Amino acid sequence: MKLGYVSLPGRGANDRFLAQVAARLNGRLRLCGVVQTNIARADRRKCDMDLRLLATGEVLRISEDRGALARGCTLDTGALTQAVALSEAALPGAELLIINKFGKTEAEGGGFAPLIGAALLADVPVLVGVNRLNMPGFEGFADGMAQPLPVDCAQVADWCLRAGLVNAV
């Protein structure tokens, strides 16, 4: 099973790290999936969240602007569903799937979880970010098949290349 994950401490650390890995792999592997950018706003408690589709470069805003005093989750589930569908459409021919976050939605079986499963069944390696809070859900999903990767961009990129180039044509 080619399921690797990173789990870095700190808000947004996985997002920044996976974006760096994707940048290193751009042009070396056919990528699909998403990386996230968080954009702080001085007038809001919550940041704006954008997903960049790795296959096309398209950017989708996945956060709802619920006002300056918003608390709790601001995830736009419709935009997340669109990102999943666009990533799924790019899976045929991909050599690596990168998913920015295995979150609560994925732990509940939604979001990118079915796409991760489909990629693994198609022998497409998967790299995913997992934060501490969602680790139990991820471990249940992975059922002992996931490999923790070091917090080193070059080493993770090398793992991705080794895993992805096995299927290259």
TAWO-V508158 format. One record per residue. SS is DSSP state (2 for helix, 1 for strand, 0 for the rest). PSI is psi in whole degrees, -180 to 180 (none if undefined). D_LAST is the distance of its C-alpha to the last C-alpha in Angstrom with 1 decimal. Layout:
# TAWO-V508158
ss={SS | SS}
psi={PSI | PSI}
d_last={D_LAST | D_LAST}
This chain:
# TAWO-V508158
ss={0 | 0 | 1 | 1 | 1 | 1 | 0 | 0 | 0 | 0 | 0 | 0 | 2 | 2 | 2 | 2 | 2 | 2 | 2 | 2 | 2 | 2 | 2 | 2 | 2 | 1 | 0 | 0 | 1 | 0 | 1 | 1 | 1 | 1 | 1 | 1 | 1 | 1 | 1 | 0 | 0 | 0 | 0 | 0 | 0 | 0 | 0 | 1 | 1 | 1 | 1 | 1 | 1 | 0 | 0 | 0 | 0 | 0 | 1 | 1 | 1 | 0 | 1 | 0 | 0 | 0 | 0 | 0 | 0 | 0 | 0 | 0 | 0 | 0 | 1 | 0 | 2 | 2 | 2 | 2 | 2 | 2 | 2 | 2 | 2 | 2 | 2 | 2 | 2 | 2 | 0 | 0 | 0 | 0 | 0 | 1 | 1 | 1 | 1 | 0 | 0 | 0 | 0 | 2 | 2 | 2 | 2 | 0 | 0 | 0 | 0 | 0 | 2 | 2 | 2 | 2 | 2 | 2 | 2 | 2 | 2 | 0 | 0 | 0 | 1 | 1 | 1 | 1 | 1 | 0 | 0 | 2 | 2 | 2 | 2 | 2 | 2 | 2 | 2 | 2 | 2 | 2 | 0 | 0 | 0 | 1 | 1 | 1 | 0 | 0 | 0 | 0 | 2 | 2 | 2 | 2 | 2 | 2 | 2 | 2 | 2 | 2 | 2 | 2 | 2 | 0 | 0 | 0 | 0}
psi={134 | 71 | 108 | 150 | 155 | 149 | 97 | 142 | 151 | 139 | 124 | -1 | -43 | -41 | -49 | -42 | -48 | -33 | -38 | -42 | -47 | -40 | -40 | -33 | -15 | 126 | -10 | -29 | 152 | 111 | 148 | 171 | -157 | 151 | 153 | 144 | 131 | 128 | 110 | 144 | 130 | -29 | 10 | 149 | -39 | 146 | 162 | 142 | 125 | 140 | 131 | 123 | 122 | -27 | -30 | -20 | -6 | 144 | 131 | 131 | 122 | 10 | 147 | 139 | 103 | 15 | 168 | -27 | 11 | 140 | 164 | -168 | 134 | 16 | 130 | 100 | -29 | -42 | -37 | -44 | -40 | -43 | -41 | -47 | -42 | -37 | -39 | -40 | -27 | -7 | -42 | 126 | -9 | 149 | -11 | 137 | 125 | 128 | 124 | -34 | 128 | 100 | -164 | -41 | -43 | -40 | -28 | 5 | 2 | -158 | -129 | -4 | -48 | -34 | -39 | -46 | -43 | -40 | -46 | -39 | -32 | 7 | 31 | 121 | 153 | 134 | 128 | 149 | 139 | 126 | 168 | -41 | -31 | 3 | -43 | -41 | -40 | -44 | -38 | -42 | -47 | -24 | 46 | 4 | -4 | 146 | 121 | 138 | 153 | 158 | 65 | 114 | -44 | -41 | -39 | -42 | -41 | -42 | -46 | -44 | -46 | -44 | -41 | -34 | -15 | -34 | -1 | 143 | none}
d_last={19.7 | 17.9 | 20.7 | 22.1 | 25.0 | 27.4 | 31.0 | 33.0 | 36.7 | 38.1 | 37.8 | 34.6 | 33.3 | 30.1 | 29.4 | 29.9 | 27.8 | 24.8 | 25.1 | 25.0 | 22.0 | 20.1 | 21.5 | 20.2 | 16.6 | 16.8 | 14.5 | 12.6 | 10.8 | 10.8 | 14.1 | 16.4 | 19.8 | 22.9 | 25.0 | 28.8 | 31.5 | 35.1 | 37.7 | 41.2 | 44.1 | 47.6 | 49.2 | 47.2 | 46.9 | 43.4 | 40.5 | 38.3 | 34.8 | 31.8 | 28.2 | 25.5 | 22.5 | 19.5 | 17.4 | 20.3 | 22.8 | 25.5 | 28.3 | 30.3 | 33.6 | 33.8 | 37.3 | 40.5 | 43.4 | 46.2 | 48.7 | 49.9 | 51.2 | 48.3 | 47.6 | 45.1 | 41.7 | 40.9 | 37.4 | 37.0 | 35.4 | 34.7 | 32.6 | 30.8 | 30.1 | 28.8 | 26.4 | 25.1 | 24.7 | 22.9 | 20.5 | 20.0 | 19.2 | 16.4 | 14.9 | 12.6 | 9.3 | 10.6 | 9.5 | 13.3 | 16.5 | 19.6 | 23.0 | 26.0 | 28.5 | 29.1 | 32.5 | 35.4 | 33.8 | 30.8 | 33.2 | 35.0 | 31.9 | 31.3 | 29.4 | 25.9 | 26.5 | 25.2 | 22.0 | 21.5 | 22.1 | 19.8 | 16.9 | 17.8 | 18.2 | 14.6 | 13.5 | 12.9 | 14.9 | 18.1 | 20.4 | 23.8 | 27.2 | 30.2 | 33.8 | 36.6 | 38.2 | 35.2 | 34.2 | 36.2 | 34.4 | 31.0 | 31.9 | 33.1 | 29.9 | 27.7 | 30.1 | 29.5 | 25.7 | 25.2 | 25.0 | 27.2 | 25.7 | 28.0 | 29.5 | 27.7 | 25.2 | 23.6 | 23.3 | 21.9 | 19.3 | 18.4 | 18.3 | 15.9 | 13.5 | 13.8 | 13.4 | 10.5 | 8.3 | 8.7 | 6.4 | 3.8 | 0.0}
